[in-house]
Amino acid sequence: MIQQNSSTNITNQILRTSDDETFTYNGNSVKIITVFTDGGTSIALVEDENGELFEVPKDSLR
């Protein structure tokens, strides 16, 4: 029986959030780099078309 440890689970979660999915934020296309969760609030680190990185509430992405 193969068991996954918690670091493998975390790595898998990070890989899933760094997929090449494009979202819209304030009318601009952005890609999610990673997502941070703190007490039920999710903040996404995103990159816009100009390569700028910034944080936005994940639920504000469309």
C-alpha positions in Angstrom: 0.0 0.0 0.0 1.4 3.4 -1.0 0.8 6.3 1.3 1.1 10.0 0.5 2.6 12.2 3.1 1.3 15.7 3.7 4.1 17.4 1.8 3.1 15.5 -1.3 -0.5 16.7 -0.9 0.7 20.3 -0.5 2.8 19.9 -3.6 -0.1 18.6 -5.6 -2.3 21.5 -4.4 0.3 24.0 -5.5 0.7 22.4 -8.9 -3.0 22.5 -9.4 -3.2 26.2 -8.6 -0.4 27.1 -10.9 -2.2 25.8 -14.0 -2.3 28.0 -17.1 -5.9 29.2 -16.4 -6.7 32.7 -17.4 -9.2 34.7 -15.3 -10.5 38.3 -15.5 -10.0 40.8 -12.7 -11.2 44.4 -13.2 -11.5 43.9 -16.9 -7.9 42.6 -17.3 -6.7 39.0 -18.0 -4.7 37.5 -15.2 -3.2 34.1 -14.4 -3.1 32.6 -10.9 0.4 32.0 -9.6 -0.8 30.5 -6.3 -3.5 30.9 -3.7 -3.1 31.6 0.0 -5.9 30.7 2.5 -6.1 32.4 5.9 -9.0 31.6 8.1 -11.5 31.0 5.3 -10.4 33.9 3.1 -8.5 33.0 -0.1 -6.1 35.5 -1.6 -4.7 34.8 -5.1 -1.3 35.9 -6.2 -1.9 36.7 -9.9 0.1 38.0 -12.9 -1.3 40.3 -15.5 -0.5 40.6 -19.2 2.3 43.0 -18.4 4.0 40.6 -16.0 3.0 42.5 -12.9 2.3 40.4 -9.8 -0.4 41.4 -7.3 -2.7 39.9 -4.7 -6.5 39.9 -5.1 -9.4 38.2 -3.3 -9.8 34.8 -5.1 -13.6 35.1 -5.2 -13.2 38.4 -7.3 -11.7 36.5 -10.2 -14.0 35.7 -13.1 
